Structure formats: C-alpha cells, structure tokens
Amino acid sequence: MLDITGAVASNIKILQGELKNEKELIEVLKKRLTKKEFKVFVAMEEGIDESKIADMVKMDEDGVAETYQTVIKKLNQEKLKQELTL
C-alpha cells in the first residue's frame, strides 16, 4: 500500500507545516482531485508502468503523464497545501 504522506511530501516543493494524517490526506485529495487524477497519482507513486495506468484509466500514455503533472501542480497550489497541513 502506498505511503500517501510520503508521496505528497515528496511532490510539494515548499511545505510549511506538518501534513495531516494519512486518512485526512486521502479525504482532501479525493475531494480536490478528479477520480482520474487521484488514480493516476496513486498508481504513478506506486511505480506502476505508464502503459498499465493508461489501460486502467482509459487514456493514452501522454494523457497519463499530463494528468500526473496536473496533480503535481495542484499539490503545489497554496490553497491545497493549506488543506493538506495541520
């Protein structure tokens, strides 16, 4: 199972404060990301091959990479960072 805390922390450039617990992080991510973005983020962080992720979410590999980059950008928005921290 993926360490959501570690995955989120490693993708936020400047983290001010401590992240919430795992359950709360998942709740915030599910609320603020689309279902597809959440699935892609988790799968990429678990190290699943992009072609397999593309099959899982019914998009091409370029779409998977773009979706992942979109999630990283969202994680670095101040409003979302505030929701993810205590």
Secondary structure as UniProt FT lines:
FT   HELIX           4..11
FT   HELIX           22..32
FT   HELIX           35..45
FT   TURN            46..47
FT   HELIX           50..57
FT   HELIX           61..75
FT   HELIX           78..84
//
